[in-house]
Amino acid sequence: MIRTTLIAVTLMTGATAFAQEATSDAWMNVTSAKSAAEVRAEAVQARLDGSLRVYGVGYIESLRGALTRAEVRAALESARESGEFARLNAEASDPAATVSAPVRLGAHQ
């Protein structure tokens, strides 16, 4: 029993030695050509003149679609009536599921 436990602990600690990050830390030793204040000043200037495009939390550039709102709603209604909408939103565990009647989700129009 003790021998089995000892072997298990040895194998577990040996395996964790290989679970290190593969990224090199060499970038930490690089000397920057600019100071932090210079980088901040450039970022502020880029925000002011509009050349800094930020795609993060809270900012998404507006997208223009090829269809009008009415065309999209008509396509959605057609998909609901044909049962395609229900099949697309069915559980993935039952790909052979069929829907006998159109499903209306929500009353928004």
MARSEGU-933084 format. One record per residue (C-alpha): residue number from 1; residue in three letters; y, z, x negated. Coordinates in steps of 0.5 Angstrom, whole numbers. Each point is the difference from the previous one (the first is absolute). Layout:
REM MARSEGU-933084
[r NUM; 'ALA'; [Y; Z; X]]
...
//
This chain:
REM MARSEGU-933084
[r 1; 'MET'; [0; 0; 0]]
[r 2; 'ILE'; [5; 2; -6]]
[r 3; 'ARG'; [-2; -6; -3]]
[r 4; 'THR'; [1; -5; 5]]
[r 5; 'THR'; [7; 3; 2]]
[r 6; 'LEU'; [2; 0; -8]]
[r 7; 'ILE'; [-2; -8; 0]]
[r 8; 'ALA'; [4; -1; 7]]
[r 9; 'VAL'; [6; 3; -3]]
[r 10; 'THR'; [-1; -3; -7]]
[r 11; 'LEU'; [0; -7; 4]]
[r 12; 'MET'; [6; 2; 4]]
[r 13; 'THR'; [4; 2; -5]]
[r 14; 'GLY'; [-2; -6; -4]]
[r 15; 'ALA'; [2; -5; 5]]
[r 16; 'THR'; [7; 3; 1]]
[r 17; 'ALA'; [2; -2; -7]]
[r 18; 'PHE'; [-1; -8; 2]]
[r 19; 'ALA'; [5; 1; 6]]
[r 20; 'GLN'; [6; 0; -3]]
[r 21; 'GLU'; [6; -5; 1]]
[r 22; 'ALA'; [-1; -7; -3]]
[r 23; 'THR'; [7; -1; -1]]
[r 24; 'SER'; [3; 1; -7]]
[r 25; 'ASP'; [6; 5; -1]]
[r 26; 'ALA'; [3; -4; -6]]
[r 27; 'TRP'; [6; -2; 5]]
[r 28; 'MET'; [2; 7; -1]]
[r 29; 'ASN'; [1; -1; -7]]
[r 30; 'VAL'; [5; -6; 1]]
[r 31; 'THR'; [7; 2; -2]]
[r 32; 'SER'; [5; -3; 6]]
[r 33; 'ALA'; [5; -5; -2]]
[r 34; 'LYS'; [5; 3; 6]]
[r 35; 'SER'; [2; 7; 2]]
[r 36; 'ALA'; [-2; 3; 7]]
[r 37; 'ALA'; [7; 0; 1]]
[r 38; 'GLU'; [1; -8; -1]]
[r 39; 'VAL'; [-6; -1; 4]]
[r 40; 'ARG'; [3; 4; 6]]
[r 41; 'ALA'; [6; -4; -1]]
[r 42; 'GLU'; [-3; -6; 0]]
[r 43; 'ALA'; [-4; 2; 7]]
[r 44; 'VAL'; [6; 2; 3]]
[r 45; 'GLN'; [4; -7; -2]]
[r 46; 'ALA'; [-6; -4; 3]]
[r 47; 'ARG'; [0; 4; 6]]
[r 48; 'LEU'; [7; -1; 1]]
[r 49; 'ASP'; [0; -8; -1]]
[r 50; 'GLY'; [-6; -1; 4]]
[r 51; 'SER'; [-5; -2; -6]]
[r 52; 'LEU'; [-5; 6; 1]]
[r 53; 'ARG'; [-5; -2; 5]]
[r 54; 'VAL'; [-3; 7; 2]]
[r 55; 'TYR'; [-7; -1; 4]]
[r 56; 'GLY'; [-2; 7; 1]]
[r 57; 'VAL'; [0; 5; 5]]
[r 58; 'GLY'; [6; -1; 5]]
[r 59; 'TYR'; [1; -7; -2]]
[r 60; 'ILE'; [-3; -6; 3]]
[r 61; 'GLU'; [3; -7; -1]]
[r 62; 'SER'; [1; -3; 7]]
[r 63; 'LEU'; [-5; -5; 1]]
[r 64; 'ARG'; [1; -7; 4]]
[r 65; 'GLY'; [-6; -2; 4]]
[r 66; 'ALA'; [-1; -8; 3]]
[r 67; 'LEU'; [-2; 2; 7]]
[r 68; 'THR'; [5; 3; 5]]
[r 69; 'ARG'; [-1; 7; 3]]
[r 70; 'ALA'; [-2; -4; 7]]
[r 71; 'GLU'; [-5; -4; -4]]
[r 72; 'VAL'; [-3; 6; -3]]
[r 73; 'ARG'; [0; 4; 6]]
[r 74; 'ALA'; [-4; -6; 4]]
[r 75; 'ALA'; [-5; -1; -6]]
[r 76; 'LEU'; [-1; 8; 1]]
[r 77; 'GLU'; [-1; -1; 7]]
[r 78; 'SER'; [-5; -6; -1]]
[r 79; 'ALA'; [-4; 4; -5]]
[r 80; 'ARG'; [0; 6; 5]]
[r 81; 'GLU'; [-3; -5; 6]]
[r 82; 'SER'; [-5; -3; -4]]
[r 83; 'GLY'; [-3; 6; -3]]
[r 84; 'GLU'; [2; -1; -7]]
[r 85; 'PHE'; [5; 5; -1]]
[r 86; 'ALA'; [-6; 5; 3]]
[r 87; 'ARG'; [-5; -3; -5]]
[r 88; 'LEU'; [5; 1; -6]]
[r 89; 'ASN'; [2; 7; 1]]
[r 90; 'ALA'; [-8; 2; 2]]
[r 91; 'GLU'; [-4; 5; -5]]
[r 92; 'ALA'; [-2; -3; -6]]
[r 93; 'SER'; [-7; 3; 1]]
[r 94; 'ASP'; [-2; -5; 6]]
[r 95; 'PRO'; [2; -7; -2]]
[r 96; 'ALA'; [-4; -3; 5]]
[r 97; 'ALA'; [4; 4; 6]]
[r 98; 'THR'; [3; -4; 5]]
[r 99; 'VAL'; [5; 1; 5]]
[r 100; 'SER'; [-1; -2; 7]]
[r 101; 'ALA'; [7; 1; 3]]
[r 102; 'PRO'; [7; 0; -4]]
[r 103; 'VAL'; [3; 6; -2]]
[r 104; 'ARG'; [7; 2; 1]]
[r 105; 'LEU'; [3; 5; -5]]
[r 106; 'GLY'; [6; 3; 2]]
[r 107; 'ALA'; [5; -2; 5]]
[r 108; 'HIS'; [5; -3; -5]]
[r 109; 'GLN'; [3; -7; 1]]
//
